């Protein structure tokens, strides 16, 4: 599955280069959105799906989760 995710990321990188829609406003998608913006909305949704697949299938199972130190209260942290 890791190879599939890598191929999907490569396809997203290639699809993101939408040189064909840089200077076009028409046709409008849904009657109000330029075609280039519609393309990028689709790329963004696809990227979120590929990222979810990458986290689910490619994330290492032996990642150590760091717990807060005992006695470290929230009030001891500096205010931002």
N, C-alpha and C positions, 0 to 999 in steps of 0.2 A: 504493500500500500504506500510505502514511502516513495517509491518511484512514481507512482501515480500522482501523488501530491507534487512532486518536483516537476513533472510534465505539466500539470495544471498551472503551477506558478509560471512556468515558461510560456505557456499559452496566454496567460493573463498579461505578462510583460509584452508579448507581441501584439495582443489585441489593444493594449492601452495606447499604442502609437497610431492614433486615428488621423493620419495626415489627410485623409480624404474628406474630413468634415470640418477642417479649420476655417475655411472661408465661406461656409454655407450656413444660411439661416433657415432656408426652406429645405425640405418640408418640415412643418411643425408637427411634433408628436403630441397627441392628445389635444391638438388645437392651440397650444400655447408654449410648448417647450421646444427649443431648437434641437435639431437632430444630434448635434455634438454633445449637448448636455444630457440628452436621453441616453446616448451611448455610455457616457461616464457614470450615470446612475446604474446602468446594467453592470458595468465593470466593477463598481463599488459593491454591489450586491454579490456578484460572483466572487470577489476577493474575500468578503466576509464568510461565504460558504467554504471556500478553500482553506481559509484560516481555521475555521472550526474543524474541518477534516484533518488538518495538520496537527492541531492540538490533540484531537481524539486519537489519531493513529500513530503519530510520530513523537509525541512527548515522552521522554524517558520515565519509566515507572519508578526508578530509584532516586528520585529527587528528594533531597532532605529539606524538610520544612523547618524553618527556624522559629522556635517559640520565643515569646518575650521572656526576659529574665524575671525570676521570681522576685517579688518585692518592688518591681518597677511600676509604680502607680502612674496613672494617666496625668496626675497633677505635677509630676516631676519632669514632664516633658516641657521644653521651652515653647512659649507661645510664638506663633508666626505673625 
